[in-house]
Amino acid sequence: MAVILTHRPDALQRRPGDGTDQLSGRSQGKLCTLQEPGVGEIRGTLPAVNVTGAVDLSVDIGALRLRNPVLVASGTFGYGIEFSHFGDLNRLGGIVVKGLSREPMEGAPAPRICETPSGMLNAIGLQNIGARAFVAEKLPLLRPYQTAIIANVFGYTVEDYAEVIRILEDAEGLAAYELNISCPNTNKGGVQFGNDPTLVAEVVAAARKAAIRRPLWVKLSPLVADIGIIARAAEESGAAALTVANTYPAMSVDIHTRRSKLGNATGGLSGPAIRPITLRLVREAAKSVKIPVIGLGGIEIPDDVLEYLVVGAAAVQVGTASFSDPTASWRILDGLEELAKRNNYCDVNNIRGSFLENSA
């Protein structure tokens, strides 16, 4: 069998003339294909054989084209610049900065983190400097980097979300917004936005109206009966991509004091323990929508990235791993390229959604 390889450009491009910081969509080009003499091209769902050793890791998240599918998750990487001495930020697929609110927030009381079997509990309380201070103090330090900077946005009313985005809209250097909808709606008795498709539609539509310059990603809560319904509500209201999923409410108790090991009674569980659960949620969400899904939960090694891609994720976010190893994202990225080469993948996109059901 002969192998025909075709090239797909992988340089980051910016849209000319529109004054935005959005990265352009993938340049059109053929996928790598296999051809057998006398048979013609085989265009199946299996990854193509790579005989050159070159791996195309670039991915499209709606209008954004990223160098690779490895991003860092909000709340685990500061505002991004704090990790610049651990590795080259330009190599990352993207940086989702610490959640930003309308006004500065002090966060939860200490202790804020405790280890659990195969995971970690955190109760940071969304501490942040506020959207205005981020624009003035942090964003100028991030602008020189060529990786996509995504602003994570949260609030406690629909107007909170819209106002934060309005503050960020005038600033240069951002590629997209990510809405954290795992927050209580104080105007609706404290019900989480992300648990009710009607509230999801309301907050996403309001944010979409405010977000004129940039695409909107929506970070979903895992605590829903049917994530497909929530995913569709976000998509239909203007989401360009979904991040699946946020942390899982949990707790840990000190048996000697009979008090929580955190300053709060409960916190959010993350780490390897949640990966199998989130993997299922990513698959269900990806089956329910046409927009890209970004997997988030328990990614520690390159194999974890491919697991998420196989079930339908277009990219992933590395979170808790950065707490124990600040270089985790770069290590995973290096390993992902090597893993792709060993498995003869010329384009990481070819394995996206390639999950095969077991035979009956």
Secondary structure, 3 states (H helix, E strand, C coil): CEEECCCCCCCCCECCCCCCCCECCCCCCCCCEEEECCCEEECCCCCCCCCCCCCECCEEECCEEECCCEEECCCCCCCCHHHCCCCCHHHCCEEECCCECCCCECCCCCCCEEEECCEEEECCCCCECCHHHHHHHHHHHHCCCCCEEEEEECCCCHHHHHHHHHHHHCCCCCCEEEEECCCEEHHHCCEEHHHCHHHHHHHHHHHHHHCCCCCEEEEECCCCCCHHHHHHHHHHCCCCEEEECCCEEECCEECCCCEECCCCCCEEEECHHHHHHHHHHHHHHHHHCCCCEEEECCCCCHHHHHHHHHCCCCEEEECCHHHHCCCHHHHHHHHHHHHHHHCCCCEHHHHCCCCCCCCC
